[in-house]
Amino acid sequence: MQAMLIAIALLATPDFPGAIQRDLSLPSPPRCSVCHATDSGGSGTVVQPFGVYLLSRGLRAFDESSLQNALLAAAGEKHSSNGQGVSDIEALKAGLNPNAPTGGTAGDLAPAYGCSSSRPANVLPVLGVAILLCLRRRLRGFADGHHLDS
């Protein structure tokens, strides 16, 4: 059962770039590298000034409402991650990277792959591992003379 819960949690990763796009009415979602070290994203890789700022305003992994609150704080405080006067929210709305010097796009902000990819998740490997772990646990219980359902 624990393996199934872990598998479900792995599939529940939110689409933060898509949520930023929705919350700020952007034409396209920003790249993951606006917050993360790379477009692969991932736990422990929020190193960009904008991402670090959002964390300081309560952003929590897998919690889109905390993202929305952090974006509201950024808008209210007119925070500028690059320290050059253009707020992070204004930069994003202009299609700019809020971490880059004013006027610098720092590359295309629209993601291709990574944390915000709209490609469907490949669920089969995760479910397969979860099922194997459950079966292994059940078989181990039978081998020990215990029935797990009793």
C-alpha positions, 0 to 999 in steps of 0.5 A: 500500500505504501508503494502505491501512495508513493507512486501516486505522489510521484504523479501528482507533481504540479505544473508550476510554470502553467500555474504562473502562466494562468495566474499572471495571464502570460501568453506562455508558461515561463521556463523551469530555469526561471526558478531552477538551475536547469529546465529539468527542475527537481527537488533542491534545484531552486537556485535562481533569485526569483525562485529563492524569493518565492520560497522565502514567501512560502512557496512549497513543492506540490502546492499551487496555492502557496505559489499563488500566494508567493506571486501575490507577495511578489506583485505587492512588494514589487520585488525585483530579483535582478535588483534593477528596478523592473519587478519580477511580475512586470518582467514575466509579463513582458516575456523577460527572465526576472533574474536577467539584467533589465532588457535581457531576455536570457533566452526563450522563456517558453519551455520545451521539456522539463517541469512544465512539459505538457507531454503526458506522463508515462505512468506505466513504469511507476505503476509497474514498480508499485505493483511489484513492491506490493506483490513482493511484500505480500509474497514475503508475508505468505512465506513468513506464514502471515497473511497480510489481510488478517 
